[in-house]
């Protein structure tokens, strides 16, 4: 009567040990995946198996283990997309701010050029209309002021040209950054797909 009880007890202990081993493996896998997500490490079956001290067979054949890895891979992929978007947004904001600053400086330079030209025209008109009533000293001063104003206009025109070049360069940099980010996204996607398909 007692002999059938012994194998049953052994079987029960063996099943319990196996259950505990499986639960321990799943716990290590979960801890490993949490750490890899936290540190933004690349999640692959090989890396998880090595770090969690389980076999790849366990990862592939145990449904709960596979589900944990798949969920972590999807979460990591979503985070990478979010990180890339954040970087792209920051880069675009930086270049947009530079472009806006350059445009504002360019508008200011154009406005000052227009004001200087109007002042020059007004002074020339005064010289022509009142030449006979002004002393030679006044005429000399006006001519000097006129020369200085023309010089300032040339300087402002050169500054406006320089600002236009900077604005064009800023826009080119934004386009280059967009293209570079798009290329990096393609490379990361290809690596992610390659890593997830690798046994």
C-alpha positions in Angstrom: 0.0 0.0 0.0 2.9 2.4 0.7 4.9 1.7 -2.4 2.7 3.7 -4.8 2.9 6.7 -2.4 6.7 7.0 -2.7 6.8 7.6 -6.5 3.8 10.0 -6.1 5.7 12.0 -3.5 8.8 12.1 -5.6 6.8 13.1 -8.7 5.2 15.9 -6.6 8.6 17.1 -5.4 10.0 17.0 -8.9 7.1 19.0 -10.3 7.4 21.5 -7.5 11.1 21.9 -8.1 10.5 22.4 -11.8 7.8 24.9 -11.1 10.1 26.9 -8.8 12.9 26.7 -11.4 10.6 28.0 -14.1 9.3 30.8 -11.8 12.9 31.7 -10.9 13.8 31.9 -14.6 10.8 34.1 -15.4 11.7 36.4 -12.5 15.3 36.7 -13.7 14.1 37.4 -17.2 11.7 40.1 -16.0 14.5 41.7 -13.9 16.9 41.5 -16.8 14.4 43.1 -19.2 13.5 45.8 -16.8 17.2 46.7 -16.4 17.8 46.6 -20.2 14.9 48.9 -20.8 16.1 51.2 -18.1 19.6 51.4 -19.5 18.3 51.5 -23.1 20.3 48.4 -24.0 19.6 46.5 -27.2 17.2 43.6 -26.4 18.0 40.3 -28.1 17.2 36.7 -27.2 20.9 35.9 -26.8 21.5 38.9 -24.5 18.5 38.1 -22.4 19.4 34.4 -22.1 23.0 35.2 -21.2 22.1 37.9 -18.6 19.2 36.0 -17.0 21.1 32.7 -17.0 18.5 30.8 -18.9 18.7 28.9 -22.2 17.5 30.3 -25.5 15.3 27.2 -25.8 13.5 28.3 -22.6 12.9 31.8 -24.1 11.6 30.5 -27.4 9.5 27.6 -26.1 8.1 29.0 -22.8 5.1 31.1 -23.7 5.4 33.5 -20.7 9.1 34.0 -21.3 8.6 34.7 -24.9 5.7 37.1 -24.1 7.9 39.0 -21.7 10.7 39.4 -24.3 8.3 40.4 -27.0 6.7 43.0 -24.8 10.1 44.4 -23.8 11.2 44.6 -27.4 8.1 46.5 -28.4 8.5 48.8 -25.5 12.1 49.4 -26.4 11.3 50.0 -30.0 8.6 52.6 -29.0 11.1 54.3 -26.7 13.7 54.5 -29.5 11.1 56.1 -31.8 10.2 58.5 -29.0 13.9 59.3 -28.3 14.5 59.9 -32.0 11.5 62.2 -32.2 12.6 64.1 -29.2 16.1 64.6 -30.7 14.6 65.6 -34.0 12.2 68.1 -32.3 15.1 69.6 -30.3 17.2 69.9 -33.4 14.4 71.4 -35.4 13.7 73.9 -32.6 17.3 74.9 -32.4 17.6 75.5 -36.1 14.2 77.2 -36.3 15.2 79.6 -33.5 18.4 80.4 -35.4 16.5 80.9 -38.6 14.0 83.2 -36.9 16.7 85.2 -35.2 18.5 85.6 -38.5 15.2 86.6 -40.2 14.5 89.2 -37.5 18.0 90.6 -37.8 17.6 90.8 -41.6 14.3 92.6 -41.3 15.9 95.0 -38.8 18.8 95.7 -41.2 16.4 96.3 -44.2 14.4 98.7 -42.1 17.5 100.6 -41.0 18.7 100.7 -44.6 15.4 102.1 -45.7 15.4 104.7 -43.0 19.0 105.7 -43.8 18.1 106.1 -47.5 15.1 108.2 -46.7 17.3 110.4 -44.5 19.9 110.7 -47.2 17.3 111.7 -49.7 15.9 114.3 -47.4 19.4 115.7 -46.7 20.2 115.8 -50.4 16.9 117.6 -51.0 17.8 120.2 -48.3 21.2 120.7 -49.9 19.7 121.3 -53.3 16.9 123.6 -52.1 18.8 125.7 -49.6 22.4 125.6 -50.9 22.4 129.4 -51.3 21.3 130.0 -47.8 23.8 127.7 -46.1 27.4 128.5 -45.2 30.3 126.5 -46.7 30.8 125.0 -43.2 27.1 123.7 -43.2 27.5 122.3 -46.7 30.7 120.6 -45.7 29.1 119.1 -42.7 26.1 117.9 -44.6 28.3 116.4 -47.3 30.3 114.6 -44.6 27.1 113.4 -42.9 25.9 112.2 -46.3 29.1 110.3 -46.9 28.9 108.7 -43.5 25.3 107.7 -44.1 26.2 106.2 -47.4 29.0 104.3 -45.7 26.6 103.1 -43.1 24.1 102.0 -45.8 26.9 100.0 -47.5 27.8 98.4 -44.2 24.1 97.5 -43.5 23.7 96.1 -47.0 26.8 93.9 -46.5 25.4 92.8 -43.1 22.1 92.1 -44.7 23.8 90.0 -47.3 25.7 88.1 -44.6 22.5 87.5 -42.6 20.8 86.2 -45.8 23.7 83.8 -46.3 23.4 82.6 -42.6 19.6 82.2 -43.0 20.2 80.1 -46.2 22.8 78.0 -44.3 20.5 77.5 -41.4 17.8 76.2 -43.7 20.3 73.9 -45.5 21.3 72.6 -42.1 17.7 71.8 -41.1 17.2 70.0 -44.4 20.5 68.0 -43.9 19.5 67.2 -40.3 16.1 65.9 -41.4 17.7 63.7 -44.1 20.3 62.4 -41.6 17.7 61.6 -39.0 15.6 59.8 -41.6 18.7 57.7 -42.6 19.4 56.9 -39.0 15.8 55.8 -38.4 16.1 53.4 -41.4 19.3 52.0 -40.0 17.9 51.5 -36.5 14.8 49.9 -37.9 16.9 47.5 -40.0 19.1 46.7 -37.0 16.0 46.1 -34.8 14.4 43.8 -37.3 17.7 42.0 -37.8 18.2 41.6 -34.1 14.7 40.3 -33.4 15.0 37.8 -36.3 18.4 36.5 -35.1 18.1 33.2 -33.2 
